[in-house]
Amino acid sequence: MDKKISLFVKNGKNYLFPFILITSLFALWGFANDITNPMVAAFKNILLISNFESSLVQFAFYGGYCFMAIPAALFIRKFNYKNGILVGLALYSIGCLLFIPAGNAMAFWAFLIAYFVMTCGLAFLETTSNPYILSLGPDENATRRLNFAQAFNPIGSLTGMLIAKEFILARLNPATEAERIAMRGTDPDALMAIQQQDLDTVSGPYLMLGLVVLAFFIVFLISRLPKIISPDSGVYTVGQTVRNLLKNKRYVWSVVAQTFYVGVQIMIWTFIIQYAEKELGMPKATAQGYNMVAMASFVTSRFICTFLLKYFKPSVLLTTLAAAGGLLVIGLIFLPNAQYVEGQYFGAYWGLYCLVAVSICMSLMFPTIYGIALKGMGDEAKLASAGLILAIGGGCIMPPAQGWLIDVAHFGWISSVRFSFVLPLICFIVIAWFGLWVKRKSEG
């Protein structure tokens, strides 16, 4: 039998078509993640708020994951994977459509609500899709199958970045933050008109995204998806499953590692724009171009790492890449950068290169930690998945913490932006430790 197809054959049943259908969702939530990351810098400039306040976009976005992960897991446990996907797509679409009234109201809190509703839907999709992918084939290559599916997530991310760059950041009013602050005192009506136009520019792509997600809802509604029934289905109550999971050290430490991984991913991709702006004087749209290079590197590395999993244990690759990521973060903190003056760069910008290259190291981490955590769990994976999606809450806590450091940290020769990347460094140290722990236990 062809080895590629055997990834999707289990008990004589070929799950290639449902695999393709579910994998399309990975690109869909990747798009949402990475059209949103640049909005932290955009809202800061549009609404004249602090780095901490603007990073509340990520708090609301990833807070939806925290809030809805466990309800989503209980829902799919009671019903099935397909119904979980439908609920997720419905909430996703509604959240996107809420951007229109939020823009009309010119209220930051309304945008935060829209992000929260949208990611309640994403929590349903991720809680459902990851364990579903693991079950669509032989158990022995489940982690590799999930890495393959997750490889399409950054394709959606790249598309989201491109839309953010060309249809939002490049179309915002070019008035700087200082000019807007001055305008607030001299001509508040003109400032309000600029802000309204900019918020309409932000809302437009989310409206289109909401309509696309609605189309996906219809496709899944009419599609037949296999009902995967584990041998231990219905054996454990919710309480018993929770107790089993809490006793499972591999699972508990996987949740911890996933929390730090999501935190480092969101910090790196959120603050690359601030880093390029503050350290190089680079325009937002240009900085977003480097973000896209980082994502392209992430995509390429994901496919390469999926191939390497045929020859190396997941824990070995995880530890190696986490160590490399930590070294690159040290480089971006301490290595010099060029200066951007009147449209030209002077000097080298190795720190920015390190920041872009970090994405190569992150590519393997999320699905690998996920696969290690749920290895051999059977029906318990439905509820266990909630803990791993709950871990995405790392993305709602750490970016505001880094934003706060950028606002308040002063260390003389090292800028607050550079120093703030100490938080991603700590995250990589935790992930590297987890990989070593799993390797010593010979569990992945």
C-alpha positions, 0 to 999 in steps of 0.5 A, a space after each residue: 500500500 502507498 505509504 502516503 495513503 496509509 496515513 489515512 487508512 484505518 481498519 480498512 477504511 480510507 479517511 483521505 477525503 474527510 482529512 482534506 475537508 478537516 485540514 481546510 479548517 486549519 488554514 481558516 483559523 490560521 488566517 484569523 490568527 495572522 490577520 489579527 496579530 498586526 492589528 495590535 500595532 494598528 489599533 495603537 496608532 488609530 485610537 492612540 492607546 498604549 502598547 498594553 491597551 492595544 495588546 488587549 486585542 490578543 487578550 480578547 482573541 485568546 481569551 475566547 479559547 480559554 473560555 470556550 475550550 472546555 464547553 466545546 470539549 463537553 459538547 463534542 463528547 455529548 454530540 459529535 465532531 461534525 456538530 462541533 465544527 458547525 457550532 465553531 463555524 457559526 460563532 466564527 462567522 458571527 464574530 467577524 460580522 460584528 466588526 461592522 457595528 464595532 467600526 461604526 461605533 468607533 469603540 475599542 471594547 466593541 472590537 474586543 467583543 467581536 474578537 472574543 466571539 470569533 475565537 469562541 468559534 475557533 476554540 470549537 474548531 481547534 478542540 474538534 479538528 485536532 483530535 479528529 485528525 489524530 483519529 483519521 488513520 493508524 495510531 502509530 503515525 498520528 503525530 505525523 498526520 497532525 503535523 501534516 494537517 498543521 502544515 496548512 495552517 500557516 498557508 492560511 496565516 500567510 494569506 491573512 498576513 498578506 491581506 493585513 499588509 495590502 488591504 489594511 496597513 497599507 491603506 491606513 492614513 499615514 499620519 503618525 502617532 505624534 501627528 494624531 496626538 497633536 491633531 487631538 488638541 488642534 482639530 479633533 473633528 479631523 482626527 475623528 474622521 481619520 479614525 473612522 476611515 481607518 476603522 472602516 479599513 480594518 473592518 472590511 476584510 473581517 466582513 469578507 472573512 465572515 462571509 467566507 466562513 459562512 460558505 464553509 458552514 454550508 459545505 460542512 452542513 451538507 457533507 458526510 463525515 465519519 463518526 469515529 467511535 473509540 473502543 473505550 467510548 462511554 467507558 469513563 464519565 467526565 469526572 473519571 476522565 478529568 481524574 485520569 488526565 490529572 494523573 497523567 504526567 505526560 499530559 499535564 506537562 504537555 499542557 504546560 509546554 503548550 501554554 508557553 509555546 502559544 505564548 512565544 508564538 504570539 509574542 514573536 508574531 505580534 511584536 515583530 512590527 513594534 521591533 522593526 518600528 522602534 529599532 529600525 524606524 521601519 514603516 508598519 507595512 514594510 515590517 509586515 513584509 518581514 512578518 510574512 517572510 517569517 511565516 513563509 519560513 515557518 511553512 517551509 520548516 513545517 513540511 521539512 519537519 514533518 518529513 524528518 519525523 519519519 527518522 527522528 523522535 518528536 521529542 528530539 526535534 522539539 528539544 533541538 528546535 527549542 534550544 535553537 529558538 532560544 539562541 536566536 532570541 538571545 541574538 535578537 536582544 543583543 545583536 545590532 540593527 541597521 537604522 532606517 533613515 529617509 527610506 534607506 538602511 545604514 548598517 547591518 540588521 542581524 537582530 531582525 534576521 534572528 527574529 524572522 528566523 525564530 519562526 523556523 524553530 517554532 514550526 514543529 512545536 504545536 502539533 508535536 506537543 499536541 500529539 505527544 499529549 494525546 498519544 494512545 488516549 482513545 475517547 479521552 482525547 475529546 476532553 483532553 483536547 480541551 486542556 491543550 486548547 485552554 493552553 492557548 490562553 498563553 496567548 492572552 496573558 503573555 502578549 499584554 505582559 510583553 506590551 507592558 514591558 515595552 511601555 515601562 522598561 528602561 535599562 539604559 543601553 538596551 531598549 525596552 523593546 529588546 528587553 521585552 523578548 526575555 519573555 519568549 526566551 523563558 518560553 523556549 527554555 520551558 519547551 526545551 526542558 519538556 522535550 528533554 523530559 519526554 525523551 528521558 521517559 521515552 514517551 515521544 
